[in-house]
Amino acid sequence: MTLYVALCYYDRDQYWDSPPETELSAEYTEFARRATEAGVMRGGEALHPVTMSTTITVSGGKGGDVLLVDGPYAEAKEVLGGYFLLEAADLDEAIAWAAQNPAAWRGKIELRPIAPIHA
Amino acid sequence: MDATDTLVEVLKGEGPRVLATLARTIGDLAVAEDALSEATITALHAWPRTGIPDNPRAWLTVVARRKALDLLRRESARAAKETAAFRWGTGAAPDQIDEAIEAIEPESSLRDDMLRLIFTCCHPALGREAQVALSLRTLARLEVPAIARAFLVPEATMAKRLVRARSKIATARIPYAIPSDTELPGRLAAVLAVVYLVATEAHAPTGGDAVARVDLEAEAIRLARLLAGLMPGEPEALSLLALLLLTSARTCARTDVDGNPVTLADQDRTRWNRAAITEGSAWLSQAVARSGGVAGPYQIQAHLAAAHSTAPSWPVTDWDRIVGLYDLLGSITANPVVALNRAVAVTERDGPEAGLAALKAIVGLEYSHLWHAALADNLRRLGRTSEAAGELHAALTLAPGEVERRLLQGRLRTVRSELG
């Protein structure tokens, strides 16, 4: 089995606590329920708008000063609005599930295999 | 063909089959590819002495399996993969090859392995460039420098492209599987598109000054033949092979003795390859028989190629049928280039006035030298010579390659002489 992160990009920030996003939440929840029941979904969350982001860098190596930037790391036309994790036998299975998440038609979903970090 | 050529042909023919079985049993295309390369080198050393074995595929498979196991052992850190490799058994010692040959996959599972390999190489999660590179390397057994030359990129770039593609297959876990019946039409279309793209590049190279690339054309036909053989029930696979054979039959007549391009209208039809036309027509008949009355785009294009191949001359061509086929093709794929070719046929069928009207109705080809050249041809036939010269000038500034420019300059000279 391979673990994939599904990064959900939209053409504008998503405000999950106000319309129209609130009207769509049932559709997202329904997807999460089905994918979790199928044993494929391994969690995921919606994200607040990038205006809520703080980008941090530790300058000069480990233990250095923590530098902060108000906002996202990169200004992009499309914004990351959420993510979820899929555990699937292969890419085709992951694609088949991701294609059922509303983000796939409301925006775009980038599927990336998770790289295991060996201790 | 000398002994080395025969040997290389056998390796090219059997290589993809060996690779297909290796890829499934090892589960790693990169390791399978390296193992096959090493087995090929072994064969090139051994076979001139021992002669080509009775069953070269079995010989290569056994040797490559052993090489693969060695490769996996060397990468001892990749413990999981080694376990996987041991699942299909340890490598045979050289004296055990005969027994191992008995254990080679039956023909039916080999066919499935080949299909898996093809659909993996042309998986839509890989970019078109990666699909083409992988198909030529993995399925056509073309060497990296040859692929790089064919697509005019540096060798290192092509090598990197291949490494990245194989690595994505392994890391993102692109499945090594035959698509389900519901997915098959779309996935098959992607595979055929890759072969068509190779053939297009061979027929009209995007760079350089060659009229055609005969070597690449042969590879496209090799791939199309492989697909038709593996999927004899898929009419579009058969049609693509028919189309490529029928088109390739004209390649040798597309240049004159001085290497200048010759258009279809002016070609010496006695130079066309009759054997290729006969074989292409036979594949087309099979495709028609299997398509249940619904012709796909490759079948229509093959019919078009056949209509030209069987015509005694350009004027005595069944233009009515050709216009009808372009109408059909245009109804499936709305494409201005199809409309342009249709307009050229309309000129021949109904005369330059009708042809000119059909050309002017096309939107989106303002920057195509072919459109301006076709306008020029109709204007010249209508006696509007200076307008024709203007269109040829426009075509010349837009022509992408030296080959097209030479052709257009020749026409411009003709038109100017008519202007007096």
HADDOCK unambig.tbl for C-alpha pairs under 7 A between the chains (distance, minus, plus):
assign (segid A and resid 90 and name CA) (segid B and resid 173 and name CA) 5.15 0.50 0.50
assign (segid A and resid 90 and name CA) (segid B and resid 174 and name CA) 6.08 0.50 0.50
assign (segid A and resid 90 and name CA) (segid B and resid 175 and name CA) 5.69 0.50 0.50
assign (segid A and resid 91 and name CA) (segid B and resid 172 and name CA) 6.28 0.50 0.50
assign (segid A and resid 91 and name CA) (segid B and resid 173 and name CA) 5.51 0.50 0.50
assign (segid A and resid 91 and name CA) (segid B and resid 174 and name CA) 5.14 0.50 0.50
assign (segid A and resid 91 and name CA) (segid B and resid 175 and name CA) 6.54 0.50 0.50
assign (segid A and resid 92 and name CA) (segid B and resid 174 and name CA) 6.92 0.50 0.50
assign (segid A and resid 92 and name CA) (segid B and resid 175 and name CA) 6.79 0.50 0.50
assign (segid A and resid 113 and name CA) (segid B and resid 171 and name CA) 6.91 0.50 0.50
assign (segid A and resid 113 and name CA) (segid B and resid 172 and name CA) 5.37 0.50 0.50
